[in-house]
Amino acid sequence: MTSGSTPPAALKGRILSGIQPTGNLHLGNYLGAIRNWSALQKDYECLFCIVDLHAITVWQEPKELIRATREVAAGYIASGIDPVANALFVQSHVPAHAQLAWVFNCVARLGWLNRMTQFKDKAGKNREAASAGLYVYPNLMAADILVYKATHVPVGEDQKQHLELARDIAQKFNNDYGVNLFPLPEPVIRGPGMRVMSLRDGSKKMSKSDPSEFSRLNMTDDADAIAGKVRKATTDPNPLPDSVEGLEGRAEAANLLNIYAALTDQTLEQAVAEQAGQQFSQFKAKLTDTAVTVLGPINAEMKRLMNDPAEIDAVLKRGADKANAIAEPVLAEVYQTVGFLPGIR
Ligand code: TYM
């Protein structure tokens, strides 16, 4: 880890990604994000954030927010992210995120924010009652990334639009001020299937905010919970098809096979070929075993870590020190570019 504005030359670039500490980590977070981070960590300089500032754009119970923040950190470490080689940290521990976000509030256009589908989804019908923070959420996300001049951002497909906005902000900032300060960060989205859907409704994303616990597999679920949720997962009456085309119009079957493919490191085509003609009962038993094999050790390690909050906090403190060392000079460069009077802080 360097404190300069560029990562060591031997690496392919600098990664920044994050997860909100809202509710439980679930299989979508694992397959869409964390698992990929752990695969990328050897080739990139990595910063992995727990985005508590983003979390409070909707109401969070303060005590629960603290617990969930540590739990996300435990999830990162338990999934194999090296807490020494990479910076694991909490967003609010690095003030430059919020400081740069303010500058970006003045760069991003209302028209851009109005197009953000996540705001529309989260605000729902009662937009007037949504927090202002929820509206400018993507500007803060752009700041998370650009305050490190990150070059690559591994996320699930649902974050693609936010990433495009971050690129637009970087570009507009560079153009407006006639500088080349920010790189345009690239999304890293692994596999087209990496949108894990609800176990209850194959047309809805698996999400922490779904009121039904049966809609998701949590990273903290034990074998019994996993078995119960997979057993209850919505299906249709037909056996599994022998080709990917046969999944057309069968969203739930497609989702379960996608999950199975991801957990077994196969392509969807391979998973479909393997399970062709199976009844759901047989396939669900196989899927349960696979999910327990993958999530079991992660789950056990998360529990161990959660019993030792001091260990987690020490990792996060070290991570914040590393992150601050990179972010502060970038923020200083931005402030100078914008024309803020220097030297009085
Ligand atoms: P969040 O907390 O909703 O999700 C964290 C990560 O998990 C991925 N993910 C999924 N992937 C596949 N299928 C799903 N059902 C699924 N649900 C979640 C997300 O794509 C994400 O990668 N705005 C971000 C947090 C954020 C961030 C950032 C990410 C804030 N600043 C800077 C990257 C860089 C979010 O709400 O993620």
Boltz pocket constraint, residues with backbone or C-beta under 6 A from the ligand:
constraints:
  - pocket:
      binder: B
      contacts: [[A, 16], [A, 17], [A, 18], [A, 19], [A, 20], [A, 21], [A, 28], [A, 29], [A, 30], [A, 31], [A, 32], [A, 33], [A, 51], [A, 54], [A, 140], [A, 141], [A, 144], [A, 145], [A, 153], [A, 154], [A, 155], [A, 156], [A, 157], [A, 158], [A, 159], [A, 162], [A, 194], [A, 195], [A, 196], [A, 197], [A, 205], [A, 206], [A, 207]]
      max_distance: 6.0
